[in-house]
Amino acid sequence: MLLAGLMLGACHGDDYASVYNGTGTNTAYTETPQSEAPQWQVDWSYNQERPNWQGPDASLFSTWTFVMVQIEDALKPYVSNDDMMAIFADEYMCGLARPAISVGGSDKVNTRFLMKIGSADTWPESYTVRLQYYCKKLNHIFTLSEKMNMDTDLTLGIDEEYVPEFTLGSAKYPVVKTVTAESILASVGITPQRNGIMAAFVGDECRGVTQFVADPNLRSTELTIYGRTAGESVTLKYYDAVKRVVYTFADPVKM
């Protein structure tokens, strides 16, 4: 069973434009001194109720395969033994799992889910599936949907990590856009620095954050922005770790 394609694509766009006044003075941002790096992060908590998932009906399936799902880094701090993960083929549940038992004992929470997934010989070779992750600490159900190809000889996530980007299937932030941080900084004449941080905000709510952890000239740094509705205006900020300054950009990004 092939699940490698079970990722939602983000919308890409660098539609940021710098702003200048008539004298050529840069008015694209304001500067605020800040001695320490800001602790910007997205709040993934939501208000969804625990789903009433009861497990698949084994009589519907003739073949089974296994998938080991690793939770992505952004959600790892919130994993608990009360979490659940399910996979649906159309209206049928074909797999249900809780966090795998840790080697150190059942009292330690694992961030991997071992799923036994059923299928039937009468099903088509490919069909739409939904992989859903319920996080108890966040009260949030994350959902990824994609076409899946059947291959009973394949086990995914066993010999290599399989890490679906559940944050791209957030019920709280259903609109996703990705921009290239270097392009935005270049448009306003700022040179990115190592350990610099860029974040997106709607009001005081952080909607995405990324950090320059390597030489920015060697690779691009993408900022994923999470929106509640299409058309939202998002303010970008950049923390320069060398100058210890936060730049707040005047020109918003539209979701």
C-alpha positions as CSV (number, residue, x, y, z in Angstrom):
1,M,0.0,0.0,0.0
2,L,1.6,3.2,-1.1
3,L,1.0,6.3,1.1
4,A,4.0,8.4,0.1
5,G,1.7,10.8,-1.8
6,L,-0.5,11.5,1.2
7,M,0.6,15.1,1.5
8,L,-1.3,18.2,0.9
9,G,0.4,20.7,-1.5
10,A,0.9,24.2,-0.3
11,C,0.2,27.2,-2.4
12,H,3.4,28.9,-3.4
13,G,3.8,32.6,-4.1
14,D,6.2,35.5,-3.5
15,D,3.8,38.4,-4.0
16,Y,5.5,40.7,-1.6
17,A,6.5,44.1,-2.8
18,S,8.7,46.7,-1.2
19,V,7.4,50.3,-0.6
20,Y,9.4,53.5,-1.0
21,N,8.4,57.1,-0.6
22,G,9.2,59.9,-3.1
23,T,12.7,60.6,-1.7
24,G,13.8,57.0,-2.1
25,T,13.7,56.3,1.7
26,N,12.8,52.8,2.5
27,T,9.4,52.7,4.1
28,A,8.7,49.0,3.6
29,Y,9.3,48.2,7.3
30,T,9.7,49.5,10.8
31,E,12.5,48.5,13.1
32,T,12.1,47.5,16.8
33,P,15.2,46.7,19.0
34,Q,15.0,43.3,20.7
35,S,17.8,41.9,22.8
36,E,16.7,38.3,22.8
37,A,15.3,36.0,20.1
38,P,11.5,36.1,20.0
39,Q,9.6,32.9,21.0
40,W,7.3,32.9,18.0
41,Q,5.2,29.7,17.5
42,V,1.9,28.7,16.0
43,D,-0.9,27.8,18.5
44,W,-2.3,24.5,17.2
45,S,-4.9,24.1,20.0
46,Y,-8.5,24.0,18.7
47,N,-12.0,23.1,19.9
48,Q,-12.9,19.8,18.3
49,E,-14.4,16.9,20.2
50,R,-12.9,13.5,20.5
51,P,-14.0,11.4,17.5
52,N,-16.0,8.2,18.1
53,W,-13.8,6.0,16.1
54,Q,-14.6,2.3,16.9
55,G,-12.1,0.5,14.6
56,P,-12.5,-1.2,11.2
57,D,-14.8,-4.0,10.4
58,A,-12.4,-6.9,9.6
59,S,-15.0,-8.8,7.6
60,L,-14.8,-6.1,4.9
61,F,-11.1,-6.8,4.1
62,S,-9.3,-9.7,2.4
63,T,-5.7,-8.3,2.6
64,W,-3.8,-6.3,5.2
65,T,-0.6,-4.2,5.2
66,F,1.3,-2.1,7.8
67,V,2.3,1.5,7.9
68,M,4.4,3.2,10.6
69,V,3.5,6.9,10.8
70,Q,5.9,9.3,12.4
71,I,4.4,12.6,13.8
72,E,6.1,15.7,12.4
73,D,8.3,17.8,14.6
74,A,5.8,20.7,15.1
75,L,3.3,18.3,16.7
76,K,5.6,16.0,18.6
77,P,5.4,18.0,21.9
78,Y,1.6,17.4,22.0
79,V,1.5,13.6,21.4
80,S,-0.1,11.6,24.2
81,N,-1.4,8.0,24.8
82,D,-4.9,9.3,24.4
83,D,-4.3,10.2,20.7
84,M,-5.7,8.2,17.8
85,M,-5.0,7.9,14.1
86,A,-7.4,6.5,11.5
87,I,-7.5,5.9,7.8
88,F,-10.6,5.9,5.7
89,A,-11.2,4.6,2.2
90,D,-14.3,6.5,1.0
91,E,-16.8,5.8,3.8
92,Y,-15.0,2.7,5.2
93,M,-12.5,2.9,8.1
94,C,-9.7,0.5,7.2
95,G,-7.3,1.2,10.0
96,L,-7.1,2.6,13.6
97,A,-4.1,3.0,15.9
98,R,-2.8,4.7,19.0
99,P,0.8,5.6,19.7
100,A,3.1,2.6,19.4
101,I,4.5,1.2,22.7
102,S,7.9,2.6,23.5
103,V,10.9,0.4,24.1
104,G,11.4,2.0,27.5
105,G,7.9,1.0,28.7
106,S,4.3,1.8,28.2
107,D,4.6,4.9,30.4
108,K,6.6,6.7,27.8
109,V,4.8,8.3,24.9
110,N,5.9,7.3,21.4
111,T,5.4,9.7,18.5
112,R,4.9,6.9,16.0
113,F,1.7,5.1,15.1
114,L,1.8,1.5,13.7
115,M,-1.3,1.1,11.6
116,K,-2.7,-2.2,10.2
117,I,-4.6,-1.3,7.1
118,G,-7.2,-3.4,5.4
119,S,-8.3,-3.6,1.8
120,A,-10.5,-5.8,-0.4
121,D,-9.8,-7.6,-3.6
122,T,-12.9,-6.0,-5.1
123,W,-11.6,-2.5,-4.5
124,P,-10.1,-0.5,-7.4
125,E,-6.3,-0.3,-7.7
126,S,-6.4,3.4,-6.5
127,Y,-9.0,5.4,-4.6
128,T,-9.2,8.4,-2.3
129,V,-8.2,7.9,1.3
130,R,-8.3,10.2,4.4
131,L,-5.6,9.9,7.0
132,Q,-6.8,11.6,10.2
133,Y,-4.9,12.3,13.4
134,Y,-6.7,13.3,16.6
135,C,-4.5,15.0,19.2
136,K,-6.0,15.0,22.6
137,K,-3.8,17.8,24.1
138,L,-4.7,20.1,21.2
139,N,-8.4,19.0,20.8
140,H,-7.6,19.0,17.1
141,I,-8.3,16.6,14.2
142,F,-5.8,16.9,11.4
143,T,-6.8,15.4,8.0
144,L,-4.8,14.6,4.8
145,S,-6.6,13.3,1.7
146,E,-5.1,11.8,-1.4
147,K,-5.3,9.1,-4.0
148,M,-3.8,5.8,-2.8
149,N,-2.4,3.0,-4.9
150,M,-2.8,-0.6,-3.6
151,D,0.3,-2.7,-3.1
152,T,0.0,-5.4,-0.4
153,D,3.8,-6.2,-0.6
154,L,4.8,-2.7,0.5
155,T,5.2,-1.6,4.1
156,L,5.7,2.1,4.5
157,G,7.6,3.7,7.3
158,I,9.3,0.5,8.5
159,D,12.6,0.7,6.7
160,E,12.5,4.5,6.4
161,E,10.5,7.3,8.1
162,Y,7.1,8.2,6.8
163,V,6.2,11.7,8.1
164,P,3.0,13.1,6.8
165,E,2.6,16.9,7.1
166,F,-0.5,17.0,9.2
167,T,-0.1,20.7,9.8
168,L,-1.1,21.1,6.1
169,G,-4.4,19.5,7.0
170,S,-5.4,21.6,10.0
171,A,-9.1,22.2,10.6
172,K,-8.1,25.4,12.4
173,Y,-6.0,26.7,9.5
174,P,-7.5,25.2,6.3
175,V,-5.8,27.8,4.0
176,V,-2.0,27.3,3.4
177,K,0.5,29.4,1.5
178,T,4.2,29.1,1.2
179,V,6.6,32.0,0.5
180,T,10.4,32.1,0.1
181,A,11.9,34.1,2.9
182,E,15.0,35.2,1.0
183,S,12.9,36.7,-1.8
184,I,10.8,38.7,0.7
185,L,13.9,40.1,2.5
186,A,15.6,40.9,-0.8
187,S,12.6,42.9,-2.0
188,V,13.1,45.3,0.9
189,G,16.9,45.3,0.9
190,I,17.6,43.1,3.9
191,T,20.4,40.5,3.8
192,P,19.3,37.3,5.8
193,Q,21.6,36.3,8.6
194,R,22.2,32.9,10.2
195,N,19.8,32.2,13.0
196,G,17.4,34.9,11.8
197,I,13.7,34.2,12.3
198,M,10.8,35.1,10.0
199,A,7.2,34.8,11.1
200,A,3.7,35.6,9.9
201,F,1.0,37.2,12.0
202,V,-2.7,38.1,11.9
203,G,-3.0,40.6,14.7
204,D,-1.0,39.0,17.6
205,E,-1.7,35.5,16.4
206,C,1.4,33.7,14.9
207,R,0.5,32.0,11.7
208,G,3.8,30.5,10.7
209,V,7.5,30.7,11.6
210,T,10.8,29.6,10.1
211,Q,14.5,30.0,11.0
212,F,17.6,30.4,9.0
213,V,19.7,27.5,10.4
214,A,22.2,27.3,7.6
215,D,24.0,29.6,5.2
216,P,21.1,31.3,3.4
217,N,23.2,31.5,0.2
218,L,23.3,27.7,0.0
219,R,19.5,26.9,0.1
220,S,16.2,28.7,0.2
221,T,14.2,29.0,3.4
222,E,10.5,28.6,3.0
223,L,7.9,30.1,5.3
224,T,4.6,28.2,5.5
225,I,1.7,30.5,6.4
226,Y,-1.5,29.1,7.9
227,G,-4.8,30.9,7.3
228,R,-8.3,30.7,8.6
229,T,-10.0,32.1,5.5
230,A,-8.9,33.0,2.0
231,G,-8.1,36.7,1.5
232,E,-6.7,37.3,5.0
233,S,-4.0,39.9,5.3
234,V,-0.9,38.6,7.0
235,T,1.9,40.7,8.5
236,L,5.4,39.4,8.2
237,K,8.2,40.0,10.7
238,Y,11.9,39.2,10.6
239,Y,14.3,39.0,13.6
240,D,17.9,39.8,12.8
241,A,20.0,37.8,15.3
242,V,23.1,39.9,14.5
243,K,21.6,43.3,14.8
244,R,19.0,42.2,17.4
245,V,16.2,44.0,15.6
246,V,12.7,43.0,14.6
247,Y,11.6,44.2,11.2
248,T,7.9,44.5,10.7
249,F,6.9,44.7,7.1
250,A,4.3,47.3,5.9
251,D,3.1,45.4,2.9
252,P,0.9,42.4,3.9
253,V,0.7,39.0,2.2
254,K,-2.7,38.0,1.1
255,M,-3.8,34.4,1.7
